[in-house]
Amino acid sequence: MTRTRHFVLAAGGTGGHMVPAAALAEELTRRGHRVALVSDARGVRFPGLFEGVQTHVIPAGRFAGGPVGWAKAAREMWQGRAMAAELYRTFKPAAVVGFGGYPAFPALSAAFAAGIRTAVHEQNAVLGRVNRLVAGKVDAIATSYQETERVKPRLRDKVHLIGNPVRDSVLALRAKPYPLLDEEGIFRVLVTGGSQGASILSQVVPDGLAMLPVAFRRRLQVTHQARIEDIDAAREKYASLDIAADLATYLPDLPEHLGWAHLVIARAGASTIAELTAAGRPAILVPLPSATDDHQTANAREITRAGGARTIPQSAFTPSELAKQMQKLGLDPEALQNAAARARACGTPEAASDLADLVESLDAPRIALPVGSGKPREVFA
């Protein structure tokens, strides 16, 4: 019988951090454990995630704005650390797991001081800033890619290749076949820029689709997630081109749209890549050039090498380039199905379960065994 334990998950308030944390929370809850979330104000209000999970907002300043900004951030981090320490005093977690983002830092710092076991999960193909700061002190580092940059060689022994957990509703798509497509049927396109949207997609995609052959263009059915400041112009553009399109600033039923999409045009955020590979959907990816350490380009590397996606740098993302790539894929149903299979092969459907196993193992009994020099080391029993 599973022994009930308490776990704290700490994550910044963006979809890239929150979605895998929510997937782990679901898995740990299924196993009979209790979970608490530590995040910022955005994270605890993230729609559709962490229902029934106790949540805690802690301050976590960003180190920006010169000396004054740094002093304010340090003060907020210290306050957040104290609040996390008080939570641990009453909740008594077996382990604290960080998913990146500034709120994870004070939460993990408090865990170090309290002697609580810790782990971090890195969603991107480049170890993030906060995870780099704490990597030397945590007990385990879970990664999502075989090649994860910015991991120091001395830390390799604590690295575990896990993958990036996705929601159950997305994982369920893995058991469903790629949507039937013939040369005359409706061609469904999903356009998404992640939780924040992407202006470049609203600017380029409608004009790119307009350059497709008329017969192909008439088959299109587009669902487009756009930023609030871009949505009206994009809607008018689609209407003027007579392209069937539904637009929204947020897609709460994204798994449903992903399920029937023949092609996805998207940024290359970690959650997007994880969902594409879980469901097995081909994509045209446009990495965000301003992403820290250019991590979105790194994220896209594996699925692109495998043949499940085509990556276009934003500097080269023009209507004509998009139209060219669309025709290469869209006019050949067999090529699309092949790309879908290759994307699926990159998926890690056991990621949530494997991450839960790792987190549970942090609380396993530890035995000190002598090694070579006679100094003890800790191993899991």
ABEGO torsion letter per residue (X at the ends): XBBBBBBBBBBBABAAAAAAAAAAAAAAAAAGBBBBBBBBAAAAABBGBGBGBBBBBBBBBBBBGEAAAAAAAAAAAAAAAAAAAAAAAAAGBABBBBAEEAAAAAAAAAAAAAGBBBBBBBABABBBAAAAAAAAABABBBBABABBBGBBAAAAAABBBAEBBBBAAAAAAAABBBBBBBAABBBBBBBBAEAAEBAAAAAAAAAAAAABBAAAAAABBBBBBBBAAAAAAAAAAAAAAGBBBBBBABBAAAAAAAAABABBBBBABAAAAAAAAAAGBBBBBBBBAABBGGAAAAAAAAAAAAGABBBBBAAABBAAAAAAAAAAAAABAAAAAAAAAAAAAABBAAAAAAAAAAAAAAABBBBBBBBGAGBBBBBBX
